[in-house]
Amino acid sequence: MDVARWSRALLASVLTLGVALAAVPGLPDAPRPGPLPGAWLIWANDTFDGEIGETPDDLRTNAFAGGVRLGRILLAADYSILTDRGFIDAHRGRSDELTTTAGVLLIDDRLRDGWSARLAAGVGARWSGDLGGEGIQNGWHRQIGEDTIEVPYEEGDPVGLGWGEGAWLQTGGLPRVPLLAGGQLGIEAHAAGLVTGAGEIQASAGVRLVLLGRDGWVHVGVVRDWRGGDPATATAARVAEEESGNAIEYGVGAGALGLAFAVNLDHGYGSGALSFATGRRPAVAGPAQLAEVEGGLGLYAGYALGWQYRWRPGLIGRLIGGRCAALVDYRYGRVAPAGWEDNHLVARQGLVGIEVAAAPPRDGFQLVPFVYVAGGVRQEAVTAVGDRPRYGDQDAVAPVVQGGLGLRIAAGRLPRAGGEAPRYALSFTYDGWLPLRDAGLIEDPDERYLLPALALGARISALVRW
């Protein structure tokens, strides 16, 4: 490895700074490492945070964002639901925000010899007040049996804004690694900011380590968010105060699908985002690897989400005619057990294992039964979610064994060299997990958690050239 070249690249990345999780609302931040796609949609919510940070269903509790790239022209928008439920002081309020922006790419993010760069700037506008967020939020709460949030709306004046953002991705001089079919390591830096006509300032900068394929990625990084000036409402000011500070962020993706998380280290709040992108351009140069990687977003019974990567490395990929795959699986979620007033049971679980399918992937329509077995670690935590919780906060961790069976439905051609189109599939699963120990509640040891259970699930996945 060229140490001098890598040192210069690292220094440039640190000085440029950067990160990812759409930390400045309304700007055309890419939902994935590397070049901006042609179009993207993002749904961000504090319940998508991987159950790592606190999720009080407050502050920037829900947001929808998207963007379009038309040559060098960028258009983007963000619709956020902001609430202040009075957890910190006596103030209670609500204000929705709609931010729209337009701009131009001053430096295009085409790949060069081991690096790519982007610089964009433009103008926009922001509206604050009653934009329908209360109906969206409380309608969803009624559907899932949660309490509605009744706080008064605050109105703000429309404002214009100016913005800028830039990114640097360095892969030259960094090695490929065997994990995930020889993915390319990289360092990505990103910085973005806006200033409104009323003097509100929002900015974000950081750096992250990425593992890239031609159409898939894994990343982890750090970010610093700044908020200052004069937000349009008192609720927006409270949100700005809590969003400021340092955070860690991480994410995964394959094909059009992505899942990203961030946890604010100063205030403890977590958030997450599901993304969909089309018109994608590869983040690494050169031909794709022959190995195929499949990443999928899952929704499981009991209000749980997760992400799974499957790939066929070496001997595993050759077993029984290519029907075996290694898997890495992370899922998280929460339930409200019967009789647990104002308490939730939160689960986090990481697994590695082996899947055996009835047939290897091939062109055309397929109905493929499969089974899998995996082992890992499961944590369950009892958390308070209301004013009068029956139990105090507590948690326990145990080794866990999980197995399941399912049916994968796929159609279309497999990805080929020279083409970036993934093949998507829909899977239905029936999973069972067995923690190797259970735990009792401090207040009532006879009330147990970390128990075996079964659950139905569904997962959409993308088979990509890595």
N, C-alpha and C positions, 0 to 999 in steps of 0.2 A: 504493500500500500504506500502511495506517495504521501509521506508524513507532512511535508511542507504544504502541499496542495490542500490536504485535509485540514491542516491548521488554519490556513487562510479561509477556507470555506466555513469552518466553525466560528471563526472570529466574525465573519460577515453575517452569519446567522444570528449570533448573540447581539451584535450591534443593531441589526435590523429589527430584532425581536419578532414575536408573532405567535398566533394560535388560531383557534378555530370555531368555537361553538356559537357562532353568530352573536358575539358578545355585545355588539353595537346594533340595536334594533333598526331595521330598515335599510341597512347597507348590503351590497351584493357580495356577502361573504360566502365562499364555496362550502357546501356541506360535506366535502371530502378533500383529502390532501391533493395538491397538484392543480392543474389547470381548471378554470371555471368550466362547468358543463354548459350545454346550450340552454337548458331550463332546469329549474329545481323547485321542489316544494319541501317545507319543513314544518313539522308539528312539534312544538316544544311544550313540556309540561313538567311540573315538579315531581309528579308521580312516576316519571320515566327515568329517575335518577339512578337506577340500579339499587335502590334502598341503601345507598352508602351515606349520603348526607341527610339532614333533617328535611322533612316534607310537610310543612305546616298547612299546605293548601292556602297560601297567602302570598302577598307581594306580586311578582310577575308569575301568576299561577298558571297561565295558559297563553299560548301564542301561536299564530299561524304566519308563516313567512314564505316568500318565494322570489324568484328572479328569473330574468331572461337575458341571454346574451345574443345580440344581433350584430355580428361582426365585432366592431369596437364599441358599439353602443350597449350600455348596461341599464336595465330597468329592474327595480326591486321594490318590495313592499313588506311591511310587517304590521300585523294586527295583534295587539297584546291586551290582555285583561289584567288590570292592576287592582289589588285590594290591600287594605290595611285594616285588619280585624281587631286592632287594639291590643295585641299581645305585648307590646313594648310600653305603651303609655295610653293615655285616655283617648287619643285620636282614633277615629274610625271613619273610613271613607272608601270610595271606589271611583276609579276613573279608567276608561278604556283609552287606548292610544292607537292611532292609525298613522304610520309613517310611510311615505312614498318617496322614492329617489330615482333620479336619472343621471347618467354620467357617461364618461368615455374612458376607454382604456388608453392611457398614455404610453404604457409599455405592455405589449402583449405577452401572455404567458406561454409561448411556444417553447418546446424543449430545445436545449442546446447541448453541448458536450458535458453531460453530467449535471446540469443545473437548469432551472427555469425561474423566471422572475415576472412579476406583475405589478403595475402601478396604475391606479384609477382615481378619478376625482369627479365631482359633480355637485348638483344641487338637489333640493327636495322640499317637502313640506310635512308638517305634523299637526294632526287634529287630536284634541283631548276632550273627554266628557262621556256622555251616554251614547255609546255606539253599539248597544245591544249585548254587551258582555254579560250583564246580570242574567239575562234570559238563557244564554248559552250555558253559563256555569251552573245556575240552579236547576236548569232542565236536566243536565247530566247528573247532578247530585240526586235528584228525585229518581232517576233511572236506577242508580246503584244503591239507593237507600241511605244516603248520607244527608246530614242536616243542610238546609239551605243557608246561604250567607246573606244576611239582611243588613246592609250598611248604606249610608246615603251617597248619592253620586256627587262628584265635584266636577265643575266645568272649567275648561281652560281655553284661552284664545288660540286660534290657529297661528302657526309660526312657519316661516321659511327656514331653511338650513343649508349649510354647505358641508361637504364631506370629502374624505380621502381614505384610501386603503391601499395596502401593498403587501406582497408576499415574495418569499425567496425559498425555493426548494433545491437542496443540494443532495445529489446522489453520487456524483463522481468521487472516487477515492474511498468509498465505503463498500464493505463486502456484501456479497450475497450470502444468505444463510440457508441451511437445509430445511429449517422449519417452514411449513406451508410451501413446499415445492420450490425452494430456492428463492424466496422473496428478496427484494432489494431493500437494504437499509437506506434511510435518508434522514436528513434534518430539515424541517420546515419552520420558517419564521414568518410571522404575520403581524401587521399592525393596522389599526383602523381607528377613525375618529370622526365626530361631527360636532358642529357648533350651530345652535339655533339663533334666530334673530333676537330672541328674548334673553340670550346669554347662557343657555344650558349647554353644558359640555359633557360628552360621553366619549370615552376612548378605551381601547383595549390593545394589549401587546403581550407577546409571549413566544415560546419556542416549544417544539415537540419532536420526539423521535417517531419515525414512521417505518412500517414494514409494508412495502408496496408490491403488488402484482400489476399486470397490465390492466386489470379491471377489478381489483380488490385491495383492501388495506386493513391495517391495524395501526393505531397510534396512541401515544400517551405523552402528555406534556404539562407545562405550567403556564399560567396566564396571569396578568395583572390588569384589573379593570379600574378605571378612574371615572368618577362621576362628580360634577361640580356645577357651579352657576345657579341658575334659577329655573327649575322645572315648572311645568305649567300648573300643577296642582299640588296640594299638600301630600296626597297619596303618592304621586310620582316622586316627590322629594324623599319620602320614607323608603320607597323602593330603591331609589338611587343610593341612599345611605347604606342599605343592606347589600346592594350589589357591588359596592366598591371593595377593593381588596384583592388578595391573592387567591388563586384557585388551582386545582389540578383538573385536568380534563383527559378523556380517553374515549376511544370509539373503535368500531369495526364496520366493515361493509363489504359487499360483493355485488357486482352489477349495479342496478339502479337503487339498491336498498342500502340504507345506512342507519346506524344507531350510535348516538354519542351521548356522553355524560359529562357533567362538571360538578365539582363540590367546592364551595367557597371556604377556604381555610380559616378566614377571619371570623365569619359568622356561622359557619356550619351548614348553610343551606345547600341543598342539592337540586339539580335540574337535569333534564335529559331531552333528547330530540330524536324523532324518527324522520328520516329524509328519503326522498325519491328524486333521482336525477336522470335526465335523458340528454342525448347529445354529448356523451362523455368522451373525453380524450385521454389517452393513456398518460399516466404520470411518470412512466419510465420508458426509455428508448429501447430499441432492439426488439427482436422477435420474442413472442411469448414462450414460456416454458411448455413442454409437452404435457406435464402433469395438469390435472384439472382440480380445482378447489371449489367446493360448494359451501356457500354461507347462507344462512337462513334466519329470518326473524320469526319467532314463535309466540303464540298466544295460548295460554294454558288455563284450565279451569281454576277458579279461585282468584281471578284478577292477577295473573302472573304473566310476565313477559320474559323473553330470553333471546339469546343469539347462539347459533351453533355453526362451527366450521367442521367440514368433513373433507378429507383428502386421502390420497392413496400413495403414500410414500414407500418406496423400495419393496421389501418383501411383503409387507401388508397389502400393497396394491396388487401383487401378483397372486395372492392366495385365492384358491378356488375360482380361477378364471376371472379375476378382477372384480369379484363380488364383495370384497372386504374393503373397509375404509376406516381410518382412524378418525376420532372425533374429539373436539373440545367444546364443552357446553357450559354456558352460564345462564342462570335464570333467577328471577327474583319476583317478589310480590307480597301481598298481604291479604289476610282474611279477618273477618270480625266473628270470632267464635260465639256460639249461642251462650248467653248469660254473662259475657265479658263486657259489661257496660263501659262505654268510653275507653275501650282498649282494642288494639289490633294486634294480631300475631304476624310479624314480618319474617319472611324467609329469604335467605341468600344462599345460593348453592353453585359450586363449581365442580365440573366433572371432566374426566378423560376416559375414553373407552374405545370400543370396537363395534362397528356395525357390519352386519352380514345381510346383503340384499339377495333377492331371488334372481336378479340379472344385473349385469353391469350397465352403465348408461350407454345408450345407442341412439341413432337417429330415429325420428318418428315418434308416434304415440306409444307411451308405456304406462302400464299399471304394475308397479313393482312393490310387492310385499317385502318388509324388512324387519329384522329384530336387532336389538343392540343390548350391550351390557356395559356399565361404566361404574367407576368409583371416584370418590372425591370427598369434599368437606361440605357440610351443611350447617348453617347458623340460623337459629330462630330467636327472635327478640320480641318481648312483650313491650309495647309502647302505648303511652297515653295519647288519646286523640280528642278528648273532651274535657269538660270542666270538673267532672267527678269520676275519675277512673277508679275502677274496682281494684286494680292491681298496679303496683309501681313498676317502673322500667327495670327490666332484667333480661338476660339472654344466656344462651348456652350453645356450644359448638360440639359437633360429633362427626366422626367419619360416617360416610353414607355409601351404600350400594344402590344403584338404580338400574332397572331394566325395563324394556318395553318392546312393543311391536307396533307396526304401522303400515300404511299404504301410501306410496308416493305416486302422484299422477303427473306425468310430464309429456310434453309434445314439442316438436320442432327439431331442428338440427343441432348437433353438438357444436360448440365453438371450435373454430378451425384457425390455423395459423394464417395471419393476414386479415382476420376478421375479429371484431371485438364484441359481436352480439352474443350475449349469454343465453343459456336455455333455462327458463324458469319452470319451477315445479311446485305443486301444492301437496303437502303431506298431512295426514291425519294420524295421530299417535294415541296410544294408551300406555301410560307410564306408571310404574310403581317404584317407590323408594323406601329404603329400610335404613334409618339411622341406627348405628351400632350401640347407641345408648339413648335414653330419654332423660327428661329433666322435670322437676316439680316446681310449681310456683312457690315463691318465698312465703306468701301469705296463706297458701293452701297447698301443702305438699302432695295431697291426693289428686290435685288437678294437674295433669301431666301435659307436656308438649314435647316436641321432637319425636313424634310418633310416626309409624309407617302409614302410608296413604297411597291412594290411586287417583289418577287424574287424566281426563281427556285433553288433547291439545291439537292445535293446527299450526302449520308452519309453511310460509312461502320462502322459497330458496332460489338462488341463482347459481348455476354452474358456469364458471368463468375460466378463461385461459389465464393462468397465473404467470 
